Amino acid sequence: MKLSLKNDVQLSLKSQAVGITGALGQLRWLLFEQSSSSISAPLLIVVISWLAIIFASWGLFVPSNAIAIAAMFLSEMSVSGAIFVILELDQPFDGLIQISSGPVRNALAHLGK
């Protein structure tokens, strides 16, 4: 089906539509290629082991008072939270933090009409 363009506005809209279609195609392939995890398991194991050694050695040499224990607990929670967020953001369509599929479904419903 070939559209006949009658004025400059339609030509401009056609070029925008072609550009958007190309960008959507590239985005689709990018999402398809990024469906697997991009974080290497050996790197994750090394980082977690390194952090465990650091916190264990800090726990051995710190005086055992309430402030030191609270600081160590807060530090451990912040580091484990950061690792959790990194792992969650690596899989945007799974887990606790997810990208909503609502806008894409809404766009597909309008394209089908």
C-alpha positions as CSV (number, residue, x, y, z in Angstrom):
1,M,0.0,0.0,0.0
2,K,1.5,3.3,-1.1
3,L,0.4,6.6,0.5
4,S,0.2,9.7,-1.7
5,L,1.7,12.7,0.1
6,K,-0.2,15.9,-0.6
7,N,1.8,18.6,1.4
8,D,4.9,19.2,3.4
9,V,3.2,18.4,6.7
10,Q,2.4,14.9,5.5
11,L,6.0,14.4,4.2
12,S,7.3,15.5,7.6
13,L,5.0,13.2,9.5
14,K,6.0,10.3,7.2
15,S,9.7,10.9,7.9
16,Q,9.0,11.1,11.6
17,A,7.0,7.8,11.5
18,V,9.8,6.1,9.6
19,G,12.4,7.3,12.1
20,I,10.3,6.2,15.1
21,T,9.7,2.8,13.5
22,G,13.5,2.3,13.0
23,A,14.1,3.3,16.6
24,L,11.5,0.9,17.9
25,G,13.0,-1.9,15.9
26,Q,16.5,-1.2,17.4
27,L,15.0,-1.0,20.9
28,R,13.3,-4.3,20.4
29,W,16.5,-6.0,19.4
30,L,18.4,-4.4,22.3
31,L,15.8,-5.7,24.7
32,F,16.0,-9.2,23.1
33,E,19.8,-9.2,23.4
34,Q,19.7,-8.0,27.0
35,S,17.2,-10.6,28.2
36,S,20.1,-12.6,29.7
37,S,22.1,-11.5,32.7
38,S,24.9,-9.1,32.0
39,I,26.6,-9.6,35.4
40,S,29.2,-12.4,35.4
41,A,28.8,-15.0,38.2
42,P,32.5,-15.3,38.9
43,L,32.8,-11.5,39.3
44,L,29.8,-11.5,41.6
45,I,31.3,-14.3,43.7
46,V,34.6,-12.5,44.0
47,V,33.0,-9.2,45.0
48,I,30.8,-10.8,47.6
49,S,33.8,-12.8,49.0
50,W,35.9,-9.7,49.1
51,L,33.3,-7.8,51.0
52,A,32.8,-10.7,53.4
53,I,36.5,-10.7,54.2
54,I,36.5,-7.0,54.7
55,F,33.6,-7.1,57.1
56,A,34.9,-10.1,58.9
57,S,38.3,-8.5,59.5
58,W,36.7,-5.3,60.6
59,G,34.5,-7.2,63.0
60,L,37.6,-8.9,64.5
61,F,39.5,-5.7,65.2
62,V,36.7,-3.3,66.2
63,P,35.9,-2.9,69.9
64,S,32.7,-4.6,70.9
65,N,30.5,-1.7,71.9
66,A,27.0,-0.8,70.8
67,I,28.1,2.0,68.4
68,A,30.6,-0.2,66.6
69,I,28.1,-3.0,66.3
70,A,25.4,-0.6,65.0
71,A,27.8,0.9,62.5
72,M,28.9,-2.5,61.3
73,F,25.2,-3.6,60.9
74,L,24.3,-0.5,59.0
75,S,27.3,-0.8,56.7
76,E,26.5,-4.5,56.0
77,M,22.9,-3.6,55.2
78,S,23.8,-0.8,52.9
79,V,26.3,-2.9,50.9
80,S,23.9,-5.9,50.7
81,G,21.2,-3.5,49.6
82,A,23.4,-2.0,46.9
83,I,24.2,-5.5,45.6
84,F,20.5,-6.4,45.7
85,V,19.6,-3.3,43.7
86,I,22.3,-4.0,41.1
87,L,21.0,-7.5,40.6
88,E,17.4,-6.4,40.4
89,L,18.2,-3.7,37.8
90,D,20.0,-6.2,35.7
91,Q,16.7,-8.1,35.1
92,P,14.2,-5.3,34.5
93,F,11.2,-7.6,33.7
94,D,11.6,-9.9,36.7
95,G,12.0,-9.5,40.4
96,L,10.7,-6.9,42.9
97,I,11.7,-3.9,40.7
98,Q,10.0,-4.3,37.3
99,I,9.3,-2.2,34.3
100,S,5.6,-1.8,33.8
101,S,4.3,-3.4,30.6
102,G,1.2,-1.1,30.6
103,P,2.6,1.7,28.3
104,V,3.7,-0.8,25.7
105,R,0.4,-2.6,25.8
106,N,-1.4,0.7,25.5
107,A,0.7,1.6,22.5
108,L,0.1,-1.8,20.9
109,A,-3.7,-1.4,21.4
110,H,-3.6,2.0,19.6
111,L,-1.4,0.6,16.8
112,G,-3.9,-2.2,16.2
113,K,-6.8,0.2,15.4
